[in-house]
Amino acid sequence: MNGASREALAAARERLDALTDHTSVDAGSLAAELADVTALLHREVSLRRVLTDPAQEGEAKAQLVERLLGGQVSGTTADLVAGMVRTRWSRSRDLVDALEELAADADLTEAQRRGALDSVEDEVFRFSRIVSSDSALRAALTDTAASEAAKAGLLDSLLGSRADKVTLRLITRLVTRPRGRSLEEGLESLSKLAAARRGRMVATVVSAVPLSEPQKQRLGASLAKLYGRPMHLNLEVDPAVIGGIKVHVGDEVINGSVADRIDEASRRMAG
């Protein structure tokens, strides 16, 4: 997002954080309702355009939201969406993208409250690896002829007893309501949102053999120093990485023989 939409999303996220700071707010229910509003505005293009039309008064758009959603969702959800349409959006689609992000953020907050955020991060990452290596599974999950119920059932059979309930909800929404994104893009976005929940960046680390706990700690500390932010490590083992490691942070790739190469890169960056 750019310009006005980025500012509007930042303001909406602040309001969401303020709401979910109160344990009386059911973050999981809020997430489900925001996801339903996302689906509504994705379907109803004309409504979405009215709600993001800069020529319309913000208060009039907020009142329209309250009339449409009143009795359908909680007052908390209706107020949050009404606040979002009062602000300016660069594109009408940005409002829907923002609502989807907030729904995921609310679900991640629910996981964080239970101390399960790390598990959700790891499960989303592991599922993304499974999808990338299993073409038959990917085809089943992205088959446009398959019903939402069939895809949800498949995911429940795969994850229902093995993953956190938030992981299952996030991935099920992504698969059943892709909104034009690839499955890989959606999973990567979820991973980044989960990391951002703790103010961390995500590093995907590929090593020839599993890293020991001290190695993971050293690598995490070195990357945090290099990038100036806490780092969450997604770990993969690939024997093809002969005797070394490969680290992906966003679009950057760092190659090294062992963690001390990261220390060396950190020292060079520090001057």
Summary of the structure (lengths in Angstrom):
residues: 271
radius of gyration: 20.5
end to end distance: 33.8
largest distance: 62.9
contacts: 819
relative contact order: 0.09
helix: 66%
strand: 10%
